[in-house]
Amino acid sequence: MKKMKLDTAILPILLLVILVLGCGRLTSLRDQGGNANTSPSPTNADNSNIANTEPDVTTLSGTPLYNVKTYEDKGSELGNIKATSKEDPSRTLAGKIAVVSKKYDFSEDYDLELFSSAYPDHINTHDIEGYGISKEQIAKTIEELDTLVRLTCKTKTLGTYTLPSGKHLPAKGLDCTVEMIDYKSKIIFAKKTFKHGKLKDFVDVSPTDDEVMNYDGLHDAEKYIKSFPR
């Protein structure tokens, strides 16, 4: 009987200990579950890194002259516009500018200069230096275009060039015309043609070349664009 009284006395204490330990265990599990839910999953982290590596393409308000996503441009469309000639010596190369060129007879379409898919910002630094046009002057949409510079070249036959080896190659040159066009009014306010130079006595010819080309007319046309009054 004495032993039975001792067990009955300590029973409430044992129950209290079990209850405290159980509550502590439940709290620990709940905390672990909360931490697991707030931690980012590896998949989300990976996706975030991928998104950060994608190019930042600024959305333009209007019709892009150069589509940086598809590498397509409006060069041919601009180069083939109809414009009326009404030259005005007082006009300058002003506002937002675009340059299109067709430098060779085998070119079916005009190329849009100043843009390139080879540069991170899609602006061809070589072209803007060659034409003397700053990044701020470059038109990015048709709607903001003010002055269109159109460069068109035609190939002329100069004769035959004889190599020291005795091989004969046809000699050709480029005649290039530059037109400064007010795009919004479709008026050509300046126009000038540059003739090919004479066939030089000494030219740099590659063994694989099948003709000799004189580029004086093209070079003079490009200098004219660069020096045109701003």
C-alpha positions in Angstrom: 0.0 0.0 0.0 2.9 2.4 0.7 4.4 1.9 -2.7 1.0 2.7 -4.4 0.8 6.0 -2.5 4.3 7.0 -3.7 3.5 6.4 -7.4 0.2 8.3 -7.2 2.0 11.3 -5.7 4.6 11.7 -8.5 2.2 11.0 -11.4 1.1 14.7 -11.8 4.7 15.8 -11.9 5.5 13.3 -14.7 2.5 14.5 -16.7 3.6 18.1 -16.4 7.1 17.2 -17.7 5.7 15.4 -20.7 3.4 18.3 -21.5 6.3 20.8 -21.4 8.6 18.7 -23.5 5.8 18.1 -26.1 5.1 21.9 -26.4 8.7 22.6 -26.9 9.0 20.0 -29.6 5.9 21.4 -31.5 7.3 24.9 -31.3 10.6 23.8 -32.8 8.9 22.0 -35.7 6.7 25.1 -36.4 9.8 27.4 -36.5 11.6 25.0 -38.9 8.6 25.0 -41.2 8.4 28.8 -41.2 12.0 29.1 -42.1 11.7 26.6 -44.9 8.8 28.6 -46.5 10.7 31.9 -46.4 13.9 30.6 -48.0 14.2 31.0 -51.8 14.3 27.8 -53.8 17.3 26.9 -56.0 14.9 27.1 -59.0 13.9 30.7 -58.3 17.5 31.7 -57.7 18.6 30.2 -61.1 15.7 31.9 -62.9 16.7 35.2 -61.4 20.3 34.9 -62.6 19.1 34.0 -66.1 16.8 37.1 -66.2 19.6 39.4 -65.2 21.7 38.3 -68.1 19.1 39.2 -70.7 19.8 42.4 -72.7 18.1 45.6 -71.5 16.1 46.7 -74.6 14.5 50.1 -74.2 11.0 50.3 -75.6 10.7 53.0 -78.3 7.7 55.2 -78.8 7.1 54.8 -82.5 8.3 52.7 -85.5 11.9 51.6 -84.9 14.4 52.3 -87.7 16.4 49.4 -86.4 14.8 46.5 -84.5 17.3 45.3 -82.0 15.4 42.0 -81.4 15.2 40.8 -85.0 18.1 42.8 -86.5 15.8 44.2 -89.2 15.8 47.8 -90.3 13.9 50.3 -92.5 16.9 51.0 -94.7 15.3 49.9 -98.0 12.0 51.6 -97.2 13.8 54.9 -96.5 16.2 54.6 -99.4 13.3 54.3 -101.9 11.1 57.2 -100.9 10.1 59.7 -103.5 11.3 63.2 -102.9 11.1 66.5 -104.8 14.3 68.5 -105.5 14.3 72.0 -104.1 17.8 72.9 -103.2 18.4 75.4 -100.4 22.0 76.5 -99.6 20.9 77.8 -96.2 19.7 74.4 -94.9 21.9 72.4 -92.5 22.1 68.8 -91.3 19.7 69.4 -88.4 17.4 67.5 -86.1 17.3 63.7 -85.8 19.3 62.1 -88.6 19.3 58.8 -90.5 21.8 57.6 -93.2 21.1 55.1 -95.8 23.5 53.9 -98.5 23.7 51.7 -101.6 27.4 51.7 -102.5 27.6 49.0 -105.1 25.5 48.0 -108.2 25.1 44.5 -106.8 23.3 45.9 -103.7 19.5 45.5 -104.3 18.5 47.4 -101.2 19.7 50.4 -99.2 21.6 49.7 -96.0 20.8 51.6 -92.8 24.0 53.0 -91.5 24.9 54.0 -87.9 23.3 50.8 -86.4 24.8 47.4 -86.0 24.1 44.2 -84.2 27.8 43.8 -83.4 27.9 46.4 -80.7 26.3 46.2 -77.2 24.3 49.5 -77.6 23.6 48.8 -81.3 25.3 52.0 -82.3 28.2 51.7 -84.8 30.9 53.9 -83.4 32.9 53.7 -86.6 30.0 55.0 -88.6 29.2 57.9 -86.3 32.8 59.0 -86.4 33.0 58.6 -90.2 29.8 60.6 -90.8 30.4 63.1 -88.0 27.1 62.4 -86.4 26.7 62.0 -82.6 24.7 59.4 -80.8 22.2 62.1 -79.7 21.6 63.1 -83.3 20.7 59.6 -84.5 17.0 59.0 -85.2 15.7 55.8 -83.6 12.2 55.9 -85.0 10.5 57.0 -88.2 8.3 59.4 -86.3 11.3 61.4 -85.0 13.3 61.5 -88.2 14.0 65.0 -89.5 16.9 64.7 -92.0 17.5 61.7 -94.2 21.0 61.3 -95.9 20.8 59.1 -98.9 24.0 57.9 -100.5 23.8 56.1 -103.9 26.7 54.9 -105.9 27.0 53.5 -109.5 29.9 51.5 -110.9 31.7 52.9 -114.0 34.1 51.0 -116.2 37.6 52.6 -116.4 39.5 50.2 -118.6 41.9 47.4 -117.9 44.7 47.1 -115.4 47.7 45.0 -116.2 49.4 43.3 -113.3 53.3 42.9 -113.2 52.6 39.2 -113.9 50.9 40.1 -117.1 47.4 39.3 -115.9 44.7 41.7 -117.0 41.9 42.8 -114.7 38.9 45.0 -115.5 39.2 48.4 -113.7 36.2 50.1 -112.3 35.3 53.2 -110.2 32.4 54.5 -108.2 30.3 57.6 -108.9 28.4 58.5 -105.8 25.5 60.9 -105.2 24.6 62.4 -101.8 21.1 63.7 -101.2 20.1 65.6 -98.1 16.4 65.1 -97.6 13.9 66.8 -95.3 12.1 63.6 -94.5 8.8 65.1 -93.2 8.3 67.3 -96.3 10.1 64.9 -98.7 12.2 67.8 -100.1 15.8 67.3 -101.3 17.4 70.5 -100.1 21.0 69.5 -101.1 22.4 67.2 -103.8 26.0 66.5 -105.0 27.7 63.9 -107.1 31.3 62.8 -106.8 33.0 61.2 -109.7 35.5 58.3 -109.6 39.2 59.0 -109.8 41.6 58.0 -112.4 43.1 54.5 -112.5 46.3 54.7 -110.4 49.6 53.4 -111.7 50.0 51.3 -108.6 47.2 49.6 -106.8 46.9 47.1 -104.0 45.6 43.9 -105.6 45.0 40.6 -103.9 45.8 37.4 -105.8 42.1 36.5 -105.5 40.8 39.8 -106.9 39.0 39.6 -110.2 38.8 43.4 -110.7 40.4 46.7 -109.6 38.1 49.2 -108.0 38.7 53.0 -107.5 36.9 54.3 -104.4 37.7 58.0 -104.7 34.1 58.9 -105.4 32.8 57.1 -102.3 35.5 58.5 -100.0 34.7 62.1 -101.3 31.0 61.5 -100.7 31.5 60.4 -97.2 33.8 63.4 -96.5 31.0 65.7 -97.9 28.5 64.2 -95.4 30.9 64.7 -92.5 31.7 68.3 -93.4 28.1 69.3 -94.3 27.0 72.4 -92.2 25.4 71.5 -88.9 
